[in-house]
């Protein structure tokens, strides 16, 4: 019984320390149109989570088209290349510096120093782009 109580206590501590709430969830279109400004509370701790794949043109190499996720350009035949496709108005980096095969990246937790943030896909020619990336802003418990 004592072990069960300790397990329950540890689980309760873990859940309260790592509570998060999605405060915004939306798509960032590859046509370059920025999202609306998402309100942030100054001093509140947040985290950004981005997922998905977009196509930023008609580029092919070794018989396969390139695709982009929030942080990398890739195709099945080549080593992924770091490329910050998803930009944000706070200039916060996403990911941990490594390619994720599931195409899901998270920023380090950050304190809001501005009252809003918006996102856009960066490219030099938006005319041949397609798709969108899914972005969530998570409010973390301090």
C-alpha positions in Angstrom: 0.0 0.0 0.0 2.9 2.4 0.8 4.4 1.8 -2.7 1.1 2.6 -4.3 0.7 5.8 -2.3 4.3 6.9 -3.3 3.5 6.1 -7.0 0.4 8.1 -6.8 2.2 11.0 -5.1 4.9 11.0 -7.8 2.3 10.9 -10.6 0.4 13.7 -9.1 3.6 15.8 -8.8 4.5 15.0 -12.4 1.1 16.0 -13.7 1.0 19.3 -11.8 4.5 20.3 -12.8 4.0 19.6 -16.5 0.5 20.9 -17.0 0.0 22.5 -20.4 -3.0 24.1 -22.1 -3.4 24.7 -25.9 -4.1 28.5 -26.2 -4.0 28.5 -30.0 -4.1 25.9 -32.7 -4.1 26.7 -36.4 -2.7 26.3 -39.9 0.1 28.4 -41.4 -0.4 28.4 -45.1 2.6 28.0 -47.5 1.4 31.0 -49.6 3.3 33.3 -47.2 0.2 34.9 -45.6 1.0 35.5 -41.9 -1.4 34.2 -39.2 -3.3 36.7 -37.1 -1.5 37.9 -34.0 -2.1 35.4 -31.3 -2.3 37.1 -27.9 0.2 36.2 -25.2 0.3 37.2 -21.5 3.5 39.0 -20.6 5.6 36.9 -18.2 3.6 33.7 -18.9 5.6 30.6 -20.0 4.7 29.1 -23.4 5.9 26.6 -25.9 5.4 26.3 -29.7 4.7 23.0 -31.3 4.8 22.6 -35.2 4.0 19.6 -37.3 3.3 18.7 -40.9 4.9 18.9 -44.4 4.6 21.6 -47.1 5.9 21.7 -50.7 7.8 24.9 -51.5 8.2 24.4 -55.2 9.0 22.0 -58.0 12.5 21.0 -56.9 13.6 17.4 -57.5 16.9 15.6 -56.8 17.8 12.0 -57.5 14.3 11.4 -58.9 12.4 12.5 -55.8 10.7 15.8 -55.0 11.8 17.9 -52.0 9.4 18.6 -49.2 9.7 20.8 -46.1 8.7 20.6 -42.5 9.1 23.4 -40.0 12.9 23.0 -39.8 14.2 20.8 -42.7 14.1 20.3 -46.4 14.2 16.6 -47.3 13.5 13.8 -49.7 13.8 10.1 -49.2 17.0 9.9 -51.2 19.1 12.6 -49.5 20.2 13.7 -46.0 17.8 16.4 -44.6 19.1 19.9 -44.8 18.3 22.4 -42.0 16.1 25.1 -43.3 13.9 27.2 -41.1 10.7 27.2 -43.1 8.4 28.3 -40.3 9.1 31.8 -39.0 7.6 33.6 -36.0 7.6 37.2 -35.0 9.6 36.6 -31.8 12.3 34.9 -33.8 12.2 31.8 -31.5 14.0 28.7 -32.8 12.0 25.5 -33.1 13.4 22.0 -32.5 16.5 20.6 -30.9 18.8 20.9 -33.9 18.0 17.4 -35.2 15.7 16.1 -37.9 12.5 14.4 -36.7 11.2 11.8 -39.0 7.6 12.4 -37.6 8.0 16.1 -38.6 7.0 17.4 -35.2 9.1 20.1 -33.5 8.8 22.1 -30.3 10.5 25.2 -29.2 12.1 25.5 -25.8 9.8 26.9 -23.2 9.8 30.7 -23.3 8.5 33.6 -21.3 6.3 36.0 -23.3 8.1 39.4 -23.7 5.6 40.7 -26.1 1.8 40.7 -26.1 1.5 38.7 -29.3 3.1 36.4 -31.8 2.3 35.5 -35.4 3.7 32.9 -37.9 4.4 32.6 -41.6 6.2 30.3 -44.0 9.4 31.7 -45.5 10.1 31.2 -49.2 11.4 33.3 -52.1 8.7 32.2 -54.5 5.2 31.5 -53.1 3.5 30.9 -56.5 4.4 27.2 -56.6 3.9 26.3 -52.9 1.2 24.0 -51.5 0.1 22.8 -48.1 0.3 24.2 -44.6 2.0 23.5 -41.3 0.0 22.9 -38.1 1.0 25.1 -35.2 0.0 25.0 -31.5 0.9 27.5 -28.8 0.9 25.7 -25.4 0.6 27.7 -22.1 2.8 26.0 -19.5 2.3 26.2 -15.8 5.0 28.3 -14.2 
